[in-house]
Amino acid sequence: MFRVLAFLSKREDLETQAFIDHYENKHVPLICSLAPIPIVYKRRYVMRGEKLTTAAGAIDFDVVTELGFPDRAAYLAWTAQLSGPGAGDQVAADEAKFLDRSRTRAYLVEEYATSS
């Protein structure tokens, strides 16, 4: 499976819950209306203030988004749909409402799992 992890940061003027609410209730439905839903589309929000989290040191993102596709071609087709005419402008306009896009980072990852 072709997997991408994106590390995203909220706009400074947003409270965490407003950020999560916008991402889950507005952005995700928008993305799903513009392109097929990836095999994996998960968001994992940083739990600030937790002892384990604060012990890890400085954290410069607010959510890790995981995307999974059957292969690179499927990922490229999906991103092309989201950046195509009309869709790209909608995605960028919505992201500007809740993300600090200048801090977005994404990485291709390879997964290994341990079974019991």
N, C-alpha and C positions, 0 to 999 in steps of 0.2 A: 504494500500500500504506500502511496505517496503522501507524506504527512508534512504539514507546515505548522510551526508554532509562531504566533504573532504576539509580541509584547506591546500592549497599548496603554497609553496614559490618558487620564481624564483631563478635561480643561480645568485650570486652576480655580476658576470661579464656580465650579460645581461641587456640591456635596456628594459623597460617595453613593448614597442611596439614589439620588437623582441620576447619577451616571449609570448605575445598574439598571434603573427603571427605563431610561431612554434606550440603552443598548438592548435589553431584553424585549421591551414592548413596542419599540418603534424601529430600531435599526435591523434587528434580526428578521422581523416580518418583511421589511423593505427588501433586504437581500434575498430572502426566499421567494419574493414575488418577481424578482428580476432574473433569477438564474436557478437552475435545479439545486436542490439541497444536497450538499456534499454528504458522502457516506458518514463522515464524522464532522460535526459542527458543535464544538463545546466551548464554553467560557468558564474560566476559573478565576474568581476574583480574589485578590489579596486581602487577607483578614488582618488589617493593621491593628496594632495594639495588643495582639496576642503575644504571649511570651516567646513562643517558638518563632514567630515572625520577626519580632524585634531582635532576637538573638542572632538572626541571620545577617544583620547589618543593614546598610542603606538599600532600599528598594526603589527603583526609579520607574516603575510601571504599576498599573492598577489592575490589569487583567491579562491573563494568558488565554489567547484564543487558539484552539486546535482545529485544523481543517484536515480532513482525510479524503483522498481520491483514489480510484483504482490505479491510476498511473499519471505520469507527467502530462500526457496529452489531455487527459480529462481536466486536470488543474488549469492548464493553459486555456482550454476552451471556456472554463468557468470564469476565469479572470477576464477573458476577452469579452464575454457577455456583460460583465459588470463594468467594464470600462468603455463599452461601445456607445454609439450615439444615443443620447438621452439618458441611458442608465448611468454612465459615468458621472454626469452632472448631478443626478439625484443622489448617488452614493456620496460624492464629495460634499454636497450641500448638507446632507444629514450628518456626516462625520464631523463637519465643522461645528455642529450644535453640541457635541459632547466629547470629542476627542481633541487632544493636542497632537495633530498629525505630524508635527515636526519631530516628535519623539518616537514614532512608530518604528519598530524593528520586526523583521520576520526572518525565520530560518527554516531551511529544509532539515528534517530530522529523520533518523533511522531508529526504529523501536526494537528493543529486545525485551522479552518478558520472561519472568521466572515462574514456573508452574510448581505446584506442590506435589 
